[in-house]
Amino acid sequence: MKKVIFLIVVLQVSVGAMAQNNALARVENDDKMYGFINKKGEMAIPAKFEDAGNFSNGLAAAHNGDKWGYIDSKGKWKIQPIYEHVKEFNSGIGIVEIDGKWEYINKSGEILNIAKSEKLYDFQNGVAFVRNGNLVGLMNTKGEIIVEPKFLKITGFYNGYSRFVGQSGKWGILDKKGNVIVEAKYDDIGNYVNQVAWVKNGEQFGLVSGNEYTKIDVDKIWDFAPGEELTYARKNDLIGFVNKKGKWVVPPTFEAAKRFSSGLAPVYNGDDWGFIDKTGKYVIAPQYKSVEIFSEAGLAPVEIKGEWGFIDTKGNLVIEPKYQINVDGLFGNIFANNKKGFINGTARVEYKNDKGFIDKKGNVLGNTWYRSVGPFVEIVP
């Protein structure tokens, strides 16, 4: 039995290592050409493209000459550059413009005749919006209508759920099958996370789980984060934290706050930022001009005298403050994961106007800086 357990552990570690080694990040060199590096900092795909997006569904949009196409993880053209504009793949489907017309295509570059409305909407986790006049519904990747166009608005899906506006003009929550999880009867609504969302009618806030409503005494409340039992809320211009029942767990005594991560939340006392635990006690005293939440690496970005470094959950300075962390370029809003700090072992940073990656010890990946960098993306077909 011990040998079997050992083999399972080895297999899990190996699969995790393979996933990390199979990740690529878009980089722009000094010649303004784009390529991709791996987690070792090696140039896995030479910088030979005039522009590029991040990988998605195993393909990356790339531009040469005056046309766009898609490359695979070896840097070879999987779909030839014949398009005026393209969007990234999701659910095995991309959207491209060819000869002035937008089309859905599959990963072989074949045009899919599944459009149900004039405007094509991106697929997300297997579904896309369809429009009929002023009403919106959902279809699957086969072009089958799974929700008839009957809503005034449907937002993008988050955590498997979408906010929608019914014909009454009120907000509710849908799942990806089109089931109404929260009835459309609210003036405003937040994302449905951990089986709960904040709602608002007039000036009154509440929390709703399914169709169970709880009135709460706050002036404003923010979405719960996946896996977190507390979220931050405001009362009389001060911020604290409430649970899923709307009860104050950390009284509203702070001027600003961000969500909990690694058991700590950033809070602002009017002069500096520090970190508290879930009892409201300071674990890291207020001393920073600005901060971000802790990442899965157990490190948080902190700003000291205009530059950013990283601390651990005890407040020890692990990486000296000499960086900037706002590193997204032109494609940042389209293709990039905009999360700041460490993601899967590396952090995107800027140093003296150059961009690159550092590891958890502060070492520069590949000892190389670039004009711009995108996030690492695991190559999944």
PEKA-V227234 format. One record per backbone hydrogen bond with DSSP energy under -1.0 kcal/mol. CO is the residue of the C=O (numbers start at 1). NH is the residue of the N-H. E is the energy in kcal/mol with one decimal. If there is no record, write none. Layout:
co;nh;e
CO;NH;E
CO;NH;E
This chain:
co;nh;e
1;5;-2.5
2;6;-2.5
3;7;-2.4
4;8;-2.3
5;9;-2.5
6;10;-2.6
7;11;-2.6
8;12;-2.6
9;13;-2.5
10;14;-2.5
11;15;-2.8
12;16;-2.3
13;17;-2.5
14;18;-2.6
15;19;-2.3
16;20;-2.0
17;21;-2.8
18;22;-1.2
20;23;-1.4
22;379;-1.5
24;377;-2.4
25;37;-2.3
26;374;-3.1
27;35;-2.2
28;371;-2.5
29;32;-1.9
33;29;-2.6
34;48;-1.1
34;49;-1.8
35;27;-2.6
36;44;-1.1
36;45;-2.4
37;25;-2.2
38;41;-2.1
42;38;-2.2
42;44;-1.3
45;36;-2.2
46;48;-1.7
49;34;-3.3
51;63;-2.5
56;59;-1.6
59;56;-2.6
60;71;-2.6
61;53;-2.7
62;69;-2.6
63;50;-2.1
63;51;-1.0
64;67;-1.6
67;64;-1.8
68;82;-1.1
68;83;-2.2
69;62;-2.5
70;78;-2.3
70;79;-2.3
71;60;-1.9
72;75;-1.9
76;72;-2.4
79;70;-2.5
80;82;-1.5
83;68;-2.9
85;97;-2.9
90;93;-1.5
93;90;-2.2
94;105;-2.3
95;87;-1.9
96;103;-2.9
97;84;-2.4
98;101;-1.6
101;98;-2.8
103;96;-2.5
104;112;-2.9
105;94;-2.3
106;109;-2.0
110;106;-2.0
112;114;-1.7
124;127;-1.2
127;124;-2.6
128;139;-2.5
130;137;-2.9
132;135;-1.9
135;132;-3.0
136;150;-1.5
136;151;-1.8
137;130;-1.7
138;146;-2.0
138;147;-2.0
139;128;-2.1
140;143;-2.0
144;140;-2.2
147;138;-2.0
151;136;-3.2
153;165;-2.7
158;161;-1.6
161;158;-3.3
162;174;-3.0
163;155;-2.8
164;172;-2.3
165;152;-2.3
165;153;-1.2
166;169;-2.4
170;166;-2.4
171;185;-1.4
171;186;-1.3
172;164;-2.2
173;181;-2.4
173;182;-1.5
174;162;-2.5
175;178;-1.8
179;175;-1.9
182;173;-2.0
183;185;-1.5
186;171;-3.6
188;200;-2.1
193;196;-1.1
196;193;-2.5
197;208;-2.8
198;190;-2.7
199;206;-2.4
200;187;-1.6
200;188;-1.5
201;204;-2.3
204;201;-2.4
205;216;-2.1
206;199;-2.7
207;214;-2.8
208;197;-1.9
209;212;-2.1
212;209;-2.2
214;207;-2.6
216;218;-1.2
220;234;-3.1
225;228;-2.5
231;242;-2.7
232;222;-2.1
233;240;-2.5
234;219;-3.8
234;220;-1.3
235;238;-1.4
238;235;-2.8
239;253;-1.3
239;254;-2.1
240;233;-2.3
241;249;-2.8
241;250;-2.0
242;231;-2.2
243;246;-2.1
247;243;-1.9
250;241;-2.4
251;253;-1.2
254;239;-4.1
256;268;-2.6
261;264;-1.8
264;261;-2.4
265;276;-2.3
266;258;-2.1
267;274;-2.5
268;255;-2.3
268;256;-1.0
272;269;-2.1
273;287;-2.4
273;288;-1.8
274;267;-2.4
275;283;-2.6
275;284;-2.0
276;265;-2.1
277;280;-1.9
281;277;-2.3
284;275;-2.5
288;273;-2.8
290;303;-3.1
295;298;-2.0
299;295;-2.4
300;311;-2.2
301;292;-2.0
302;309;-2.5
303;289;-1.7
304;307;-1.4
307;304;-3.5
308;322;-1.5
308;323;-1.9
309;302;-2.3
310;318;-2.3
310;319;-2.0
311;300;-2.1
312;315;-2.1
316;312;-2.0
319;310;-2.1
323;308;-3.4
324;350;-3.0
325;327;-1.1
329;332;-1.6
331;334;-1.0
331;335;-2.7
331;336;-1.0
343;346;-1.4
346;343;-2.9
347;358;-2.0
349;356;-2.3
350;324;-2.1
351;354;-1.8
354;351;-3.2
355;370;-3.4
356;349;-2.4
357;365;-2.8
358;347;-2.0
359;362;-2.1
363;359;-2.1
364;367;-2.2
365;368;-1.3
370;355;-3.5
372;28;-2.5
377;24;-2.2
378;380;-1.1
